[in-house]
């Protein structure tokens, strides 16, 4: 795993070439290449994007131009192809140039076989975005979860672009079902993790989700729910009120159905 200014990069090297999981910001590509050279001289053959966000994909153009084949879930490619307005951050992620776009896309899953390893790449629905994947390095019992699992506290859920709290919870539950006590999980951001860390992350999201849902079902407004401080015992990552709004917005449809 390589750490830097953006999302964690997973690296698999060997005689068949290097595979990167995510590639951070374009300005860091040279540094990443130098770091990779200390591990292995092989060129980067594949880049797998865990989702479309620029702190995970902006190196695509540099690696793509060098000949790497970029792989992503089809919704991520769609999002990278056009400008994405990030209202929450008052910013816009610009459409990526052709060289930066994934050349291979898939709906549900794809498997890579190289360097004596099998990498299962599978889509989890409407979690952090609408195009998230988790990568399972099968023989190594290592997983890269992208931003479906992060360690900075209350997580960002990109509700404007298909993310939902319930999708975050179910994706992490799916991941947990594949883990044992020796599994290593590379989070989208933060230190390497163990099964217990993912379990704690799910528990936190479930508790907050249930509090917000209960408030909504009893007719409370977002302001009234925030007044009960539903995230109180948990570490702030996203600002508390912003996180509660993301949970609230992603549950609206469910509450109106009941
Ligand atoms: Zn992200």
Boltz pocket constraint, residues with backbone or C-beta under 6 A from the ligand:
constraints:
  - pocket:
      binder: B
      contacts: [[A, 51], [A, 53], [A, 128], [A, 147]]
      max_distance: 6.0
